[in-house]
């Protein structure tokens, strides 16, 4: 009985982790898409600097979350390629402006 409850809890935790990682990936994709639209001439309320900062934050968050979940930092370059993260965004990760 206890094993089934434990398995159910572990399955729920795994589901929440997967959902959270998917949400983080979605934030990264959305931030990169917004930057790409801006660079393509579609201007919104945000400056390019803001969009780069948001994309960098989303990218860092996604990479850290993957590492925490055990995927490791070794696949960072694969993520960079898969999401076509521009060098400007990649190099700005972790930078804080005041």
C-alpha positions as CSV (number, residue, x, y, z in Angstrom):
1,X,0.0,0.0,0.0
2,X,2.8,2.4,0.9
3,X,4.7,1.6,-2.2
4,X,1.7,2.5,-4.4
5,X,1.2,5.8,-2.6
6,X,4.9,6.6,-3.0
7,X,4.8,5.6,-6.7
8,X,1.7,7.8,-7.2
9,X,3.5,10.8,-5.5
10,X,6.6,10.2,-7.5
11,X,4.6,10.0,-10.7
12,X,2.9,13.3,-9.8
13,X,6.2,15.0,-9.1
14,X,7.6,13.7,-12.4
15,X,4.6,15.1,-14.2
16,X,4.9,18.5,-12.5
17,X,8.6,18.6,-13.4
18,X,7.9,17.8,-17.0
19,X,5.1,20.4,-17.2
20,X,7.4,23.0,-15.6
21,X,10.2,22.3,-18.0
22,X,7.8,22.5,-20.9
23,X,6.5,25.9,-19.6
24,X,10.1,27.1,-19.3
25,X,10.9,26.0,-22.9
26,X,7.8,27.8,-24.0
27,X,8.9,31.0,-22.3
28,X,12.3,30.7,-24.1
29,X,10.6,30.1,-27.5
30,X,8.3,33.0,-27.0
31,X,11.1,35.4,-26.0
32,X,13.2,34.4,-28.9
33,X,10.2,34.7,-31.3
34,X,9.5,38.2,-30.0
35,X,13.2,39.2,-30.6
36,X,13.1,37.7,-34.1
37,X,9.9,39.6,-34.9
38,X,11.5,42.9,-33.7
39,X,14.5,42.2,-35.8
40,X,12.2,41.5,-38.7
41,X,10.7,45.0,-38.4
42,X,7.7,44.3,-36.3
43,X,7.9,46.9,-33.4
44,X,6.0,46.6,-30.2
45,X,6.1,48.3,-26.9
46,X,9.4,46.8,-25.8
47,X,12.8,47.9,-26.9
48,X,15.3,45.5,-28.5
49,X,17.4,45.8,-25.3
50,X,14.4,44.6,-23.2
51,X,13.7,41.8,-25.6
52,X,17.3,40.6,-25.5
53,X,17.3,40.8,-21.7
54,X,14.1,38.8,-21.5
55,X,15.4,36.1,-24.0
56,X,18.6,35.8,-22.0
57,X,16.7,35.4,-18.7
58,X,14.4,32.8,-20.3
59,X,17.4,30.9,-21.8
60,X,19.3,30.9,-18.5
61,X,16.2,29.8,-16.6
62,X,15.6,26.9,-19.1
63,X,19.3,25.8,-18.9
64,X,19.4,25.9,-15.1
65,X,16.1,24.0,-14.8
66,X,17.3,21.3,-17.2
67,X,20.5,21.0,-15.1
68,X,18.6,20.8,-11.9
69,X,16.4,18.0,-13.3
70,X,19.6,16.1,-14.1
71,X,20.0,16.7,-17.8
72,X,23.3,18.3,-17.2
73,X,25.1,21.2,-18.6
74,X,26.8,19.2,-21.3
75,X,23.9,19.6,-23.6
76,X,23.9,23.4,-23.4
77,X,25.3,23.8,-26.9
78,X,22.6,21.4,-28.3
79,X,19.9,23.6,-26.7
80,X,21.6,26.7,-28.2
81,X,21.4,25.1,-31.6
82,X,17.9,23.6,-31.3
83,X,16.4,27.0,-30.2
84,X,18.7,29.0,-32.5
85,X,19.7,31.2,-29.6
86,X,21.6,34.3,-31.0
87,X,25.1,34.9,-29.7
88,X,23.9,38.2,-28.2
89,X,21.3,36.5,-26.1
90,X,23.6,33.6,-25.2
91,X,26.5,35.9,-24.1
92,X,24.1,38.1,-22.0
93,X,22.9,35.2,-19.8
94,X,23.3,36.0,-16.2
95,X,24.1,39.7,-16.8
96,X,22.1,42.1,-14.7
97,X,21.4,45.7,-15.5
98,X,20.4,48.3,-12.9
